[in-house]
Amino acid sequence: MNPDFISTTELNAEGFTLKILPPTFKLAVEVFNIFDSDREKMTFFLPDGVFESIEETYMHYKKRTITPNRKMFQIFQDDELLGEIGFSMINPRIGKVEIAFWIKKSARGNGIINKLLPHIEKMAFDCDWCHKIQIHCDTENTASRKIAEKNGYKLEGIIRQDSKWPNGSLRDKCYFGKLKSDI
């Protein structure tokens, strides 16, 4: 049960290139600018605090590369960073992964995540130890809820006051799941 089950750092799918990039200041600047230009909506993706500085963004990416239970792909089309999709938590001990994603404002509404999600799911379910994938999102994040439902995830529950936004408000979260036996 190897938690480092992703052997690839680049994948071409549906006209997009997914890459696991090393943390660089250039990447941090690009991601920070995306989040900074759309803080209200991007809070849905980092509810515990949207990046407040380029340095904070860089440290987030640097820390993520040394965390073996997270593998996130940056989504590119024609060398333009559109967002991320991947595994925000990998737990082979219990046979479960969590998938997370975000898309920048100018790329939303084009079905990008719906196109890429099956490729990410396949990576997980191709592992003999993975039997479940979860997606978590704020109850008011209707776009992420629709993505989960459209892709066959079942609402397993709503956890009340499960996250805290930068403004201090406590938020409820939806937990969606898909079992390997569901496909």
SEKOL-804132 format. One record per residue: residue number from 1; residue in three letters; y, x, z of N, C-alpha, C in turn. Coordinates in Angstrom, 3 decimals, always signed. Each point is the difference from the previous one (the first is absolute). Layout:
BEGIN
(pamar NUM,ALA,(Y,X,Z),(Y,X,Z),(Y,X,Z))
...
END
This chain:
BEGIN
(pamar 1,MET,(-1.186,+0.842,+0.000),(+1.186,-0.842,+0.000),(+1.242,+0.882,+0.000))
(pamar 2,ASN,(+0.372,+0.419,-1.148),(+1.139,+0.892,-0.154),(+1.281,-0.816,-0.146))
(pamar 3,PRO,(+0.956,+0.142,+0.946),(+1.247,-0.761,-0.138),(+0.838,+0.476,-1.172))
(pamar 4,ASP,(-0.260,+1.190,-0.485),(+0.751,+0.531,-1.138),(-0.743,-0.374,-1.280))
(pamar 5,PHE,(-0.173,-1.313,-0.216),(-0.824,-0.473,-1.092),(+0.704,-0.001,-1.344))
(pamar 6,ILE,(+1.270,+0.255,-0.034),(+0.718,+0.025,-1.263),(-0.025,+1.422,-0.524))
(pamar 7,SER,(-0.723,+0.191,-1.075),(-0.105,+1.346,-0.558),(+1.070,+0.257,-1.049))
(pamar 8,THR,(+0.630,-1.049,-0.471),(+1.007,+0.147,-1.037),(+1.406,-0.054,+0.602))
(pamar 9,THR,(+0.892,+0.738,-0.594),(+1.410,-0.080,+0.409),(+0.835,-0.629,-1.092))
(pamar 10,GLU,(-0.652,-0.390,-1.100),(+0.714,-0.659,-1.094),(-0.936,-0.971,-0.697))
(pamar 11,LEU,(+0.529,-1.165,-0.347),(-0.770,-1.045,-0.654),(+0.899,-0.692,-1.013))
(pamar 12,ASN,(-0.499,-0.203,-1.202),(+0.724,-0.770,-1.007),(-0.649,-1.369,-0.097))
(pamar 13,ALA,(+0.806,-1.044,+0.172),(-0.527,-1.354,-0.014),(+1.074,-0.973,-0.466))
(pamar 14,GLU,(-0.366,-0.849,-0.926),(+0.866,-1.102,-0.420),(+1.371,+0.460,-0.492))
(pamar 15,GLY,(+0.075,+1.192,-0.568),(+1.281,+0.510,-0.495),(+0.845,+0.689,+1.060))
(pamar 16,PHE,(-0.558,+0.194,+1.172),(+0.706,+0.659,+1.100),(-0.757,+1.270,+0.380))
(pamar 17,THR,(+0.713,+0.927,+0.592),(-0.618,+1.196,+0.552),(+0.184,-0.046,+1.511))
(pamar 18,LEU,(-1.100,+0.120,+0.710),(+0.026,+0.046,+1.460),(-0.270,+1.436,+0.406))
(pamar 19,LYS,(+0.872,+0.543,+0.843),(-0.129,+1.393,+0.417),(+0.160,+0.103,+1.516))
(pamar 20,ILE,(-0.820,+0.843,+0.602),(+0.228,+0.384,+1.387),(+0.778,+1.307,-0.078))
(pamar 21,LEU,(+1.269,-0.075,+0.325),(+0.878,+1.156,-0.125),(+0.168,+0.723,+1.329))
(pamar 22,PRO,(+0.179,+1.299,-0.054),(+0.328,+0.727,+1.227),(+1.418,-0.373,+0.438))
(pamar 23,PRO,(+0.279,+0.092,+1.292),(+1.355,-0.341,+0.457),(+1.006,+1.032,-0.506))
(pamar 24,THR,(+1.008,-0.487,-0.669),(+1.080,+0.870,-0.444),(+1.314,-0.672,+0.344))
(pamar 25,PHE,(+1.026,+0.805,+0.071),(+1.320,-0.558,+0.272),(+0.428,-0.906,-1.153))
(pamar 26,LYS,(-0.387,+0.358,-1.227),(+0.334,-0.817,-1.173),(-0.610,-1.400,+0.121))
(pamar 27,LEU,(-1.286,-0.077,+0.394),(-0.655,-1.291,+0.197),(+0.695,-0.775,+1.116))
(pamar 28,ALA,(+0.345,+0.682,+1.084),(+0.676,-0.659,+1.124),(+1.334,-0.593,-0.437))
(pamar 29,VAL,(+0.747,+0.713,-0.807),(+1.285,-0.507,-0.495),(-0.225,-1.252,-0.831))
(pamar 30,GLU,(-0.980,+0.051,-0.885),(-0.275,-1.139,-0.877),(-0.425,-1.234,+0.798))
(pamar 31,VAL,(-0.925,+0.188,+0.939),(-0.467,-1.127,+0.819),(+1.127,-0.514,+0.887))
(pamar 32,PHE,(+0.742,+0.903,+0.628),(+1.108,-0.432,+0.850),(+0.995,-0.847,-0.800))
(pamar 33,ASN,(+0.338,+0.432,-1.193),(+0.960,-0.748,-0.827),(-0.525,-1.386,-0.361))
(pamar 34,ILE,(-1.301,-0.106,-0.263),(-0.597,-1.314,-0.285),(+0.123,-0.904,+1.222))
(pamar 35,PHE,(-0.367,+0.514,+1.166),(+0.056,-0.809,+1.222),(+1.449,-0.310,+0.383))
(pamar 36,ASP,(+0.872,+0.972,-0.152),(+1.390,-0.180,+0.393),(+0.708,-1.051,-0.862))
(pamar 37,SER,(-0.403,-0.119,-1.256),(+0.660,-0.943,-0.905),(-0.461,-1.443,+0.214))
(pamar 38,ASP,(-1.043,-0.197,+0.799),(-0.558,-1.345,+0.182),(-0.547,-0.155,+1.423))
(pamar 39,ARG,(+0.809,+0.381,+0.971),(-0.461,+0.052,+1.395),(-0.597,-1.309,+0.515))
(pamar 40,GLU,(+0.607,-1.119,-0.328),(-0.490,-1.262,+0.554),(-1.439,-0.283,-0.433))
(pamar 41,LYS,(-0.296,+0.106,-1.266),(-1.360,-0.261,-0.486),(-0.959,+1.118,+0.374))
(pamar 42,MET,(+0.458,+1.246,-0.029),(-0.895,+1.116,+0.287),(-0.421,+0.023,+1.462))
(pamar 43,THR,(+0.726,-0.693,+0.867),(-0.401,-0.106,+1.406),(-1.385,-0.636,+0.107))
(pamar 44,PHE,(-0.346,-0.871,-0.969),(-1.337,-0.592,+0.007),(-1.081,+1.072,-0.095))
(pamar 45,PHE,(+0.296,+1.127,-0.635),(-1.001,+1.031,-0.233),(-0.041,+1.044,+1.101))
(pamar 46,LEU,(+1.101,+0.196,+0.698),(+0.041,+0.899,+1.154),(+0.691,-0.733,+1.141))
(pamar 47,PRO,(-0.654,-1.026,+0.542),(+0.680,-0.835,+0.988),(+0.411,+0.729,+1.268))
(pamar 48,ASP,(-0.653,+1.106,+0.315),(+0.359,+0.720,+1.216),(+1.218,+0.894,-0.200))
(pamar 49,GLY,(+0.564,-0.031,-1.173),(+1.212,+0.775,-0.250),(+0.064,+0.533,-1.409))
(pamar 50,VAL,(+0.914,-0.532,-0.765),(+0.219,+0.496,-1.353),(+0.602,+1.389,+0.121))
(pamar 51,PHE,(-0.348,+0.877,-0.927),(+0.485,+1.367,+0.045),(+1.514,+0.046,+0.171))
(pamar 52,GLU,(+0.461,+0.705,+1.007),(+1.426,+0.098,+0.284),(+0.651,+1.224,-0.625))
(pamar 53,SER,(-0.817,+0.970,-0.430),(+0.544,+1.215,-0.598),(-1.034,+0.610,-0.926))
(pamar 54,ILE,(+0.468,+0.893,-0.855),(-0.914,+0.720,-0.885),(-0.941,+0.863,+0.838))
(pamar 55,GLU,(+0.518,+0.602,+1.050),(-0.826,+0.849,+0.861),(-1.124,-0.804,+0.652))
(pamar 56,GLU,(+0.328,-1.203,+0.482),(-1.013,-0.862,+0.610),(-1.056,-0.385,-1.030))
(pamar 57,THR,(+0.425,-0.288,-1.216),(-0.920,-0.342,-1.078),(-0.917,+1.179,-0.293))
(pamar 58,TYR,(+0.567,+1.182,-0.095),(-0.787,+1.203,-0.259),(-1.033,+0.222,+1.112))
(pamar 59,MET,(+0.401,-0.137,+1.244),(-0.925,+0.206,+1.122),(-1.123,-1.043,-0.023))
(pamar 60,HIS,(+0.309,-1.230,-0.392),(-1.018,-1.044,-0.130),(-1.070,+0.436,-1.010))
(pamar 61,TYR,(+0.451,+0.472,-1.159),(-0.945,+0.423,-1.036),(-0.758,+1.257,+0.421))
(pamar 62,LYS,(+0.672,+0.901,+0.663),(-0.657,+1.230,+0.459),(-1.092,-0.331,+1.028))
(pamar 63,LYS,(+0.318,-0.869,+0.944),(-0.976,-0.401,+1.021),(-1.186,-0.725,-0.640))
(pamar 64,ARG,(+0.290,-0.810,-1.002),(-1.050,-0.781,-0.654),(-1.025,+0.888,-0.697))
(pamar 65,THR,(+0.410,+1.146,-0.503),(-0.936,+0.871,-0.711),(-0.997,+0.667,+0.932))
(pamar 66,ILE,(+0.313,+0.104,+1.284),(-0.943,+0.614,+0.935),(-0.813,-1.042,+0.758))
(pamar 67,THR,(+0.203,-1.264,-0.334),(-0.737,-1.082,+0.636),(-1.184,-0.366,-0.893))
(pamar 68,PRO,(-1.225,+0.320,+0.410),(-1.154,-0.211,-0.878),(-0.347,-1.463,-0.240))
(pamar 69,ASN,(+0.522,-0.896,+0.820),(-0.368,-1.414,-0.156),(+1.048,-0.803,-0.774))
(pamar 70,ARG,(+0.812,+0.681,-0.821),(+0.993,-0.657,-0.864),(+0.005,+0.694,-1.356))
(pamar 71,LYS,(-0.053,-0.775,-1.056),(+0.095,+0.541,-1.361),(+0.827,-0.986,-0.826))
(pamar 72,MET,(+1.229,+0.391,-0.278),(+0.886,-0.867,-0.764),(+0.333,+0.647,-1.339))
(pamar 73,PHE,(-0.084,-0.806,-1.057),(+0.332,+0.437,-1.351),(+1.407,-0.464,-0.351))
(pamar 74,GLN,(+0.792,+0.884,-0.576),(+1.276,-0.399,-0.563),(-0.293,-0.588,-1.383))
(pamar 75,ILE,(+0.688,-1.088,-0.337),(-0.193,-0.691,-1.276),(+1.099,+0.438,-0.954))
(pamar 76,PHE,(-0.402,+0.519,-1.157),(+0.957,+0.428,-1.016),(-0.261,-0.716,-1.311))
(pamar 77,GLN,(+1.075,-0.255,-0.714),(-0.081,-0.433,-1.387),(+1.081,+0.767,-0.746))
(pamar 78,ASP,(-0.427,+0.734,-1.017),(+0.930,+0.854,-0.755),(+0.804,+0.904,+0.936))
(pamar 79,ASP,(-0.667,+0.633,+0.934),(+0.597,+0.939,+0.957),(+0.998,-0.631,+0.963))
(pamar 80,GLU,(+0.077,-1.325,+0.048),(+0.887,-0.683,+0.949),(-0.827,-0.478,+1.194))
(pamar 81,LEU,(+0.425,+0.362,+1.206),(-0.660,-0.463,+1.215),(+0.313,-1.475,+0.205))
(pamar 82,LEU,(-1.055,-0.822,+0.037),(+0.168,-1.444,+0.170),(-0.364,-0.472,+1.397))
(pamar 83,GLY,(-0.874,+0.743,+0.681),(-0.436,-0.436,+1.316),(-1.213,+0.795,+0.449))
(pamar 84,GLU,(-0.758,-0.609,+0.908),(-1.208,+0.630,+0.528),(-1.076,-1.051,+0.221))
(pamar 85,ILE,(-1.226,+0.456,-0.071),(-1.154,-0.832,+0.358),(-1.087,+0.940,+0.495))
(pamar 86,GLY,(-0.747,-0.440,+0.965),(-1.082,+0.842,+0.489),(-0.505,-0.459,+1.344))
(pamar 87,PHE,(-0.547,+0.951,+0.719),(-0.686,-0.290,+1.250),(+0.868,+0.426,+1.175))
(pamar 88,SER,(+0.516,-0.966,+0.727),(+0.828,+0.303,+1.168),(-0.850,+0.291,+1.224))
(pamar 89,MET,(-1.287,-0.340,-0.085),(-0.935,+0.302,+1.079),(-1.399,+0.054,-0.599))
(pamar 90,ILE,(-0.724,+1.046,+0.328),(-1.382,+0.166,-0.433),(-0.835,+0.194,+1.259))
(pamar 91,ASN,(-0.964,-0.878,+0.221),(-0.824,+0.103,+1.203),(-1.477,-0.131,-0.367))
(pamar 92,PRO,(-0.629,+1.121,-0.378),(-1.411,-0.067,-0.378),(-0.922,-0.365,+1.159))
(pamar 93,ARG,(+0.434,+0.255,+1.216),(-0.837,-0.324,+1.167),(-0.313,-1.492,+0.044))
(pamar 94,ILE,(+0.993,-0.838,-0.331),(-0.247,-1.449,-0.015),(-0.090,-0.555,-1.417))
(pamar 95,GLY,(+0.123,+0.884,-1.007),(-0.195,-0.423,-1.382),(+1.130,-0.814,-0.582))
(pamar 96,LYS,(+1.222,+0.337,+0.378),(+1.145,-0.814,-0.420),(+1.144,+0.890,-0.457))
(pamar 97,VAL,(+0.752,-0.498,-1.000),(+1.250,+0.630,-0.406),(+1.086,-1.070,-0.042))
(pamar 98,GLU,(+1.236,+0.455,+0.134),(+1.151,-0.887,-0.187),(+0.769,+0.494,-1.204))
(pamar 99,ILE,(+0.374,-0.929,-0.857),(+0.784,+0.335,-1.184),(+1.441,-0.414,+0.246))
(pamar 100,ALA,(+0.907,+0.883,-0.394),(+1.432,-0.283,+0.100),(+0.641,+0.297,-1.355))
(pamar 101,PHE,(+1.158,-0.592,-0.223),(+0.703,+0.213,-1.263),(+1.461,-0.375,+0.148))
(pamar 102,TRP,(+0.816,+0.576,-0.865),(+1.395,-0.414,-0.134),(+0.443,+0.289,-1.430))
(pamar 103,ILE,(+0.946,-0.784,-0.462),(+0.546,+0.140,-1.354),(+1.516,-0.071,+0.101))
(pamar 104,LYS,(+0.666,+0.867,-0.741),(+1.462,-0.024,+0.038),(+0.533,-1.248,-0.703))
(pamar 105,LYS,(+1.207,-0.351,+0.350),(+0.611,-1.252,-0.427),(-0.054,-0.222,-1.511))
(pamar 106,SER,(+0.353,+1.013,-0.769),(+0.068,-0.172,-1.457),(-1.366,-0.185,-0.657))
(pamar 107,ALA,(-1.074,+0.286,+0.717),(-1.345,-0.123,-0.571),(-0.756,-1.223,+0.527))
(pamar 108,ARG,(+0.577,-0.730,+0.940),(-0.681,-1.164,+0.569),(-0.082,-1.142,-1.003))
(pamar 109,GLY,(-1.007,-0.844,+0.192),(-0.154,-1.180,-0.837),(-0.739,+0.257,-1.300))
(pamar 110,ASN,(-0.531,+1.204,-0.175),(-0.709,+0.343,-1.230),(-1.509,+0.093,+0.193))
(pamar 111,GLY,(-0.494,-0.362,+1.172),(-1.438,-0.005,+0.250),(-0.629,+1.375,+0.138))
(pamar 112,ILE,(+0.800,+0.999,+0.316),(-0.514,+1.370,+0.077),(-1.096,+0.125,+1.053))
(pamar 113,ILE,(+0.243,-0.497,+1.187),(-1.005,+0.118,+1.070),(-1.255,-0.789,-0.363))
(pamar 114,ASN,(+0.156,-1.183,-0.583),(-1.177,-0.776,-0.412),(-0.836,+0.761,-1.018))
(pamar 115,LYS,(+0.629,+0.800,-0.843),(-0.736,+0.790,-0.986),(-0.709,+1.192,+0.649))
(pamar 116,LEU,(+0.636,+0.613,+0.984),(-0.526,+1.234,+0.582),(-0.952,-0.238,+1.175))
(pamar 117,LEU,(+0.160,-1.090,+0.696),(-0.808,-0.269,+1.194),(-1.508,+0.068,-0.269))
(pamar 118,PRO,(-0.514,-0.569,-1.087),(-1.451,+0.110,-0.236),(-0.493,+1.451,-0.128))
(pamar 119,HIS,(+0.823,+0.886,-0.520),(-0.389,+1.410,-0.128),(-0.080,+0.674,+1.373))
(pamar 120,ILE,(+0.929,-0.352,+0.883),(-0.002,+0.545,+1.361),(-1.179,-0.579,+0.788))
(pamar 121,GLU,(-0.235,-1.296,-0.159),(-1.140,-0.631,+0.669),(-1.317,+0.658,-0.423))
(pamar 122,LYS,(-0.131,+0.271,-1.297),(-1.235,+0.617,-0.508),(-0.245,+1.348,+0.664))
(pamar 123,MET,(+1.065,+0.784,+0.187),(-0.155,+1.284,+0.686),(-0.625,-0.196,+1.376))
(pamar 124,ALA,(+0.488,-1.008,+0.708),(-0.508,-0.246,+1.356),(-1.424,-0.526,-0.029))
(pamar 125,PHE,(-0.227,-1.049,-0.780),(-1.324,-0.627,+0.002),(-1.073,+0.855,-0.666))
(pamar 126,ASP,(+0.398,+1.012,-0.767),(-0.990,+0.930,-0.555),(-0.587,+0.912,+1.075))
(pamar 127,CYS,(+0.640,+0.055,+1.150),(-0.533,+0.779,+1.129),(-1.086,-0.824,+0.675))
(pamar 128,ASP,(-1.112,+0.624,+0.283),(-1.092,-0.750,+0.616),(+0.349,-0.516,+1.392))
(pamar 129,TRP,(+0.935,+0.630,+0.677),(+0.328,-0.410,+1.367),(+1.053,-1.105,+0.063))
(pamar 130,CYS,(+0.748,-0.248,-1.067),(+1.106,-0.970,+0.060),(-0.500,-1.409,-0.312))
(pamar 131,HIS,(+0.180,-0.895,+0.954),(-0.411,-1.391,-0.195),(+1.179,-0.971,+0.065))
(pamar 132,LYS,(+1.200,+0.500,+0.385),(+1.124,-0.927,+0.164),(+1.318,+0.688,-0.338))
(pamar 133,ILE,(+0.867,-0.780,-0.670),(+1.371,+0.435,-0.270),(+0.932,-1.040,+0.608))
(pamar 134,GLN,(+1.057,+0.490,+0.646),(+1.004,-0.897,+0.557),(+1.368,+0.297,-0.605))
(pamar 135,ILE,(+0.806,-1.033,-0.058),(+1.414,+0.106,-0.351),(+0.767,-0.723,+1.100))
(pamar 136,HIS,(+1.009,+0.662,+0.553),(+0.853,-0.609,+1.026),(+1.397,-0.162,-0.586))
(pamar 137,CYS,(+0.656,-1.071,+0.356),(+1.391,-0.162,-0.433),(+0.730,-0.969,+0.927))
(pamar 138,ASP,(+1.300,+0.122,+0.014),(+0.847,-0.918,+0.755),(-0.230,-1.420,-0.515))
(pamar 139,THR,(+0.037,-0.970,+0.892),(-0.241,-1.385,-0.406),(+1.029,-0.480,-1.029))
(pamar 140,GLU,(+1.200,+0.577,+0.020),(+1.031,-0.414,-0.954),(-0.001,+0.822,-1.288))
(pamar 141,ASN,(-0.925,+0.932,-0.119),(-0.120,+0.801,-1.216),(-0.866,-0.780,-0.988))
(pamar 142,THR,(+0.614,-0.973,-0.653),(-0.752,-0.899,-0.883),(-0.606,+0.733,-1.193))
(pamar 143,ALA,(+0.660,+1.039,-0.498),(-0.543,+0.737,-1.148),(-1.322,+0.670,+0.365))
(pamar 144,SER,(-0.053,+0.677,+1.137),(-1.244,+0.667,+0.410),(-1.083,-1.017,+0.341))
(pamar 145,ARG,(+0.394,-1.109,+0.583),(-0.976,-1.048,+0.295),(-0.627,-0.533,-1.281))
(pamar 146,LYS,(+0.829,-0.222,-1.020),(-0.507,-0.495,-1.288),(-0.929,+1.015,-0.653))
(pamar 147,ILE,(+0.334,+1.276,+0.096),(-0.862,+1.045,-0.561),(-1.369,-0.040,+0.668))
(pamar 148,ALA,(-0.015,-0.065,+1.326),(-1.276,-0.035,+0.725),(-0.815,-1.227,-0.420))
(pamar 149,GLU,(+0.623,-1.157,-0.014),(-0.713,-1.233,-0.339),(-0.492,+0.022,-1.452))
(pamar 150,LYS,(+0.848,+0.449,-0.921),(-0.376,+0.044,-1.419),(-1.183,+0.930,-0.239))
(pamar 151,ASN,(-0.140,+1.015,+0.822),(-1.073,+0.983,-0.162),(-1.217,-0.280,+0.873))
(pamar 152,GLY,(-0.104,-1.217,+0.499),(-1.218,-0.417,+0.686),(-0.102,+0.365,+1.464))
(pamar 153,TYR,(+1.115,+0.380,+0.610),(-0.015,+0.302,+1.431),(+0.130,-1.305,+0.775))
(pamar 154,LYS,(-0.702,-0.077,+1.100),(+0.040,-1.187,+0.858),(+0.934,+0.256,+1.177))
(pamar 155,LEU,(+0.826,-0.976,+0.311),(+0.850,+0.110,+1.182),(-0.906,-0.084,+1.222))
(pamar 156,GLU,(-0.062,+1.090,+0.753),(-0.871,+0.059,+1.167),(+0.726,-0.387,+1.273))
(pamar 157,GLY,(+1.316,+0.052,-0.055),(+0.760,-0.400,+1.172),(+1.442,+0.446,-0.079))
(pamar 158,ILE,(+0.787,-0.593,+0.850),(+1.398,+0.394,+0.162),(+0.148,+0.486,+1.434))
(pamar 159,ILE,(+0.423,+1.228,+0.127),(+0.197,+0.582,+1.320),(+1.488,-0.129,+0.341))
(pamar 160,ARG,(+0.259,-0.692,+1.071),(+1.388,-0.246,+0.391),(+0.631,+1.247,+0.607))
(pamar 161,GLN,(+1.268,+0.206,-0.352),(+0.810,+1.107,+0.525),(-0.759,+1.329,-0.078))
(pamar 162,ASP,(-0.511,+0.292,-1.185),(-0.836,+1.191,-0.209),(+0.787,+1.209,-0.489))
(pamar 163,SER,(+1.260,-0.181,-0.338),(+0.825,+1.141,-0.408),(+1.442,-0.255,+0.441))
(pamar 164,LYS,(+0.740,+1.083,+0.060),(+1.393,-0.089,+0.431),(+0.882,+0.608,-1.085))
(pamar 165,TRP,(+0.967,-0.746,-0.459),(+0.908,+0.471,-1.037),(+1.115,+0.832,+0.618))
(pamar 166,PRO,(+0.667,+0.779,-0.830),(+1.071,+0.862,+0.511),(+1.093,-0.756,+0.767))
(pamar 167,ASN,(+0.206,-1.281,-0.339),(+1.017,-0.783,+0.706),(-0.505,-0.527,+1.342))
(pamar 168,GLY,(-1.253,+0.333,+0.342),(-0.557,-0.394,+1.287),(-0.807,-1.284,-0.024))
(pamar 169,SER,(+0.027,-0.732,-1.110),(-0.739,-1.271,-0.042),(-1.502,+0.268,-0.084))
(pamar 170,LEU,(-0.737,-0.819,+0.713),(-1.463,+0.075,-0.030),(-0.500,-0.881,-1.128))
(pamar 171,ARG,(-0.951,+0.509,-0.773),(-0.444,-0.676,-1.208),(-1.494,-0.293,+0.053))
(pamar 172,ASP,(-0.379,-1.080,-0.665),(-1.406,-0.373,-0.122),(-0.574,+0.630,-1.267))
(pamar 173,LYS,(-1.302,+0.324,+0.053),(-0.669,+0.636,-1.135),(-1.219,-0.804,-0.433))
(pamar 174,CYS,(-0.186,-0.082,-1.326),(-1.214,-0.567,-0.580),(-1.017,+1.114,-0.184))
(pamar 175,TYR,(-1.235,-0.303,+0.293),(-1.102,+0.928,-0.229),(-0.945,-0.641,-1.018))
(pamar 176,PHE,(-0.115,+0.650,-1.156),(-0.886,-0.454,-1.058),(-1.175,+0.959,-0.099))
(pamar 177,GLY,(-1.173,-0.514,-0.356),(-1.166,+0.846,-0.149),(-0.835,-0.361,-1.205))
(pamar 178,LYS,(-0.671,+1.014,-0.523),(-0.976,-0.192,-1.072),(-1.219,+0.840,+0.357))
(pamar 179,LEU,(-1.162,-0.639,-0.044),(-1.242,+0.689,+0.274),(-0.649,+0.448,-1.304))
(pamar 180,LYS,(-0.759,+1.070,+0.080),(-0.735,+0.458,-1.182),(-0.904,-1.121,-0.510))
(pamar 181,SER,(-0.536,-0.786,+0.926),(-0.882,-1.113,-0.391),(+0.768,-1.144,-0.681))
(pamar 182,ASP,(+1.337,+0.029,+0.048),(+0.811,-1.030,-0.658),(+0.122,+0.228,-1.507))
(pamar 183,ILE,(-0.295,+1.226,-0.437),(+0.210,+0.290,-1.429),(-1.276,-0.136,-0.810))
END
